């Protein structure tokens, strides 16, 4: 991987600083990973693949056609994780219909007062895209700020499951993905980012954010490397949450 997606955005000085400073060392994979799927909802993908300048007319947060390219890779990774019995945890936004709880988000967008659904009201923007919809044993975390950890019970689920590492995919690379990665790193998890599984509305922000994460907080690696790692993991690592029929009180007493 001599040529990285961010190389064209770096000056020769930048490259020399990273090399001399020792940035970008490989932290390596953990032994008990969870897959985190960050905010892959209709609001960020649009309802169909189309050029971003068309998509954002209807969905102001859309990342356009690039999101649908990443979706195929994310789907592959989710299916591989489920097949191995690994935890798959999604995050998505949560907002009141009157937007009262938008908070600081409204300060940084001239379209911040728009509702979170489709223009006709038929699609909830926070719903995970059907192509990668959560399965019966997956976990969905609702959040209101960039990081999947901020104000949520994500860390408590990772503790429950005994995870020592997270594999991160989703959007936006420069926003919610990066915020989640930094918090995971701060909580001393090993962090892996699937390069093809992240997307952003800005090409430059996407590439440079991957660069920054790889330099300091995570290993940014190709999807194929993560799939190979999954293959090497032993089966039955996790006792994933599952439901069982309730026992009638009378029977339980007997």
C-alpha positions in Angstrom: 0.0 0.0 0.0 2.7 2.5 -1.0 0.1 4.9 -2.6 -2.6 6.1 -0.3 -5.8 8.0 -1.1 -4.5 11.0 0.9 -1.0 11.2 -0.7 -2.1 13.7 -3.4 -3.3 16.2 -0.8 0.0 16.1 1.2 3.0 18.4 0.6 6.5 16.9 0.7 6.9 18.7 4.0 3.8 16.9 5.4 5.2 13.5 4.3 8.6 14.2 5.8 7.0 15.3 9.1 4.9 12.1 9.4 7.8 9.9 8.5 10.3 11.6 10.9 7.8 11.9 13.7 7.0 8.2 13.6 3.3 8.7 12.9 1.2 6.0 11.2 2.6 3.0 13.0 0.4 -0.1 12.9 -1.5 -0.7 16.1 -2.8 -4.1 14.8 -6.0 -5.9 15.2 -7.5 -6.9 18.5 -8.8 -10.3 19.6 -12.5 -9.5 20.2 -13.7 -6.9 17.6 -17.1 -5.3 17.1 -18.1 -3.8 13.8 -19.4 -0.2 14.1 -21.6 1.1 11.2 -21.8 4.9 11.6 -24.9 6.8 10.4 -25.5 5.0 7.0 -29.0 6.3 6.7 -31.1 7.8 4.0 -30.2 11.3 5.1 -26.6 10.7 4.2 -27.0 8.4 1.2 -30.2 9.7 -0.5 -32.8 7.3 -1.7 -30.8 6.4 -4.9 -27.4 6.8 -6.4 -27.2 10.3 -8.0 -24.7 13.1 -8.3 -24.2 14.8 -5.0 -25.3 18.3 -6.2 -28.6 16.7 -7.2 -29.0 14.6 -4.1 -28.4 17.5 -1.7 -31.3 19.4 -3.1 -33.5 16.9 -1.4 -31.3 15.6 1.4 -29.0 18.4 2.6 -26.6 15.9 4.3 -26.3 13.5 1.4 -22.9 12.4 0.2 -24.2 11.5 -3.3 -23.3 8.6 -5.5 -20.1 7.9 -3.6 -22.2 6.7 -0.6 -23.7 3.9 -2.8 -20.2 2.7 -3.8 -19.3 2.4 -0.2 -22.6 0.7 0.7 -21.6 -2.3 -1.3 -18.3 -2.7 0.7 -20.1 -2.1 4.0 -22.7 -4.8 3.1 -19.8 -7.2 2.4 -18.2 -6.4 5.8 -21.5 -6.7 7.7 -22.3 -10.1 6.2 -18.8 -11.4 7.0 -19.1 -10.1 10.6 -22.5 -11.8 11.1 -21.2 -15.0 9.5 -18.4 -15.1 12.1 -20.8 -14.2 15.0 -19.2 -10.8 15.6 -21.2 -8.0 17.1 -22.6 -5.5 14.6 -23.5 -2.1 16.1 -25.2 0.7 14.1 -25.5 4.3 15.0 -28.0 6.8 13.6 -29.4 10.1 14.4 -32.4 10.9 16.6 -34.4 14.2 16.4 -37.7 15.5 17.4 -40.1 16.3 14.6 -40.2 19.9 15.6 -36.4 20.1 15.6 -36.4 21.6 19.1 -33.5 19.3 20.1 -31.3 20.1 17.2 -29.1 22.1 19.5 -25.7 23.3 18.1 -26.3 21.6 14.7 -28.5 24.6 13.8 -25.7 27.0 14.3 -23.6 25.7 11.4 -26.1 25.2 8.5 -28.3 27.6 6.7 -30.7 24.6 6.1 -30.6 23.5 9.7 -34.3 24.0 10.2 -35.3 21.5 7.6 -37.1 18.3 8.8 -35.1 15.1 8.9 -37.3 13.2 6.4 -37.8 13.1 2.7 -39.4 16.2 1.1 -42.7 14.3 0.8 -42.5 13.0 4.3 -42.5 9.3 3.2 -39.0 8.4 4.4 -37.4 8.9 7.8 -33.9 10.3 7.1 -32.5 8.5 10.2 -33.6 5.1 9.0 -30.7 2.8 8.1 -30.5 2.2 4.4 -32.5 -1.0 3.5 -29.5 -2.5 1.7 -27.7 -2.9 5.0 -30.7 -3.0 7.4 -29.9 -4.2 11.0 -30.5 -7.9 11.6 -32.3 -9.4 14.6 -29.1 -9.7 16.7 -27.6 -6.4 15.7 -27.6 -3.3 18.1 -28.8 0.1 17.0 -27.6 3.2 19.0 -29.4 6.5 18.7 -27.3 9.6 19.0 -27.6 13.4 18.6 -23.9 14.4 18.3 -21.1 13.3 16.0 -19.5 10.6 18.1 -21.3 7.3 18.5 -20.0 7.4 22.1 -21.2 10.8 23.2 -24.3 10.6 25.4 -25.0 7.0 24.3 -24.7 3.5 25.8 -22.3 2.3 23.1 -19.4 1.9 25.5 -21.5 -0.2 27.9 -22.4 -2.6 25.1 -18.8 -3.0 24.2 -18.1 -3.7 27.9 -20.9 -6.2 28.0 -19.6 -8.0 25.0 -16.0 -7.9 26.2 -14.7 -6.2 23.0 -11.2 -5.0 22.9 -11.3 -3.4 19.4 -13.7 -1.8 16.9 -13.8 -1.9 13.1 -15.4 1.3 11.8 -17.2 2.1 8.6 -19.8 4.7 7.7 -20.1 8.4 7.2 -19.1 11.1 7.2 -15.4 10.3 7.3 -14.5 13.8 8.5 -17.4 14.1 11.0 -19.2 11.3 12.8 -16.7 8.5 11.7 -13.7 10.6 12.9 -15.4 11.6 16.1 -16.3 8.0 16.9 -12.7 6.9 16.1 -11.2 9.5 18.3 -13.4 8.5 21.2 -12.8 4.8 20.7 -9.1 5.5 20.7 -9.5 7.7 23.9 -11.2 4.7 25.6 -8.2 2.5 24.7 -9.8 0.3 22.1 -7.8 -0.8 19.1 -9.4 1.0 16.1 -9.5 -0.2 12.5 -11.1 1.8 9.7 -12.1 0.1 6.5 -10.9 2.6 3.8 -13.5 1.6 1.1 -16.3 1.5 3.7 -16.2 5.2 4.6 -17.6 8.1 2.6 -17.9 11.9 2.8 -19.5 14.7 0.9 -16.1 16.4 0.5 -13.3 14.5 -1.4 -10.5 16.5 0.3 -12.0 16.1 3.8 -12.5 12.4 3.2 -8.9 11.8 2.2 -7.2 14.0 4.8 -9.4 12.7 7.6 -8.4 9.2 6.7 -4.8 10.4 6.8 -5.2 12.0 10.2 -6.9 8.9 11.7 -4.2 6.6 10.3 -1.4 8.9 11.6 -2.7 9.1 15.1 -5.8 7.1 16.1 -6.5 4.1 13.9 -5.2 1.7 11.3 -6.8 2.6 8.0 -6.7 -0.5 5.9 -8.3 -2.1 2.8 -11.5 -4.1 3.2 -9.7 -7.2 2.0 -7.3 -7.1 4.9 -10.2 -6.9 7.4 -12.0 -9.8 5.7 -8.9 -11.9 5.9 -8.6 -11.0 9.6 -12.2 -12.1 10.2 -11.4 -15.5 8.6 -8.6 -16.0 11.1 -10.7 -15.4 14.1 -12.0 -18.4 16.1 -15.7 -19.2 15.9 -17.9 -18.7 18.9 -16.1 -15.7 20.4 -19.3 -13.9 21.4 -22.4 -14.8 23.2 -24.5 -12.2 21.4 -27.7 -10.8 22.9 -30.7 -13.0 22.2 -34.2 -13.3 23.4 -36.0 -16.3 24.7 -39.7 -17.0 25.5 -40.8 -15.7 28.8 -41.5 -18.3 31.5 -44.9 -18.0 33.2 -44.6 -16.9 36.8 -46.4 -20.0 38.0 -44.1 -22.4 36.2 -41.0 -20.4 37.4 -42.2 -20.8 41.0 -42.6 -24.6 40.6 
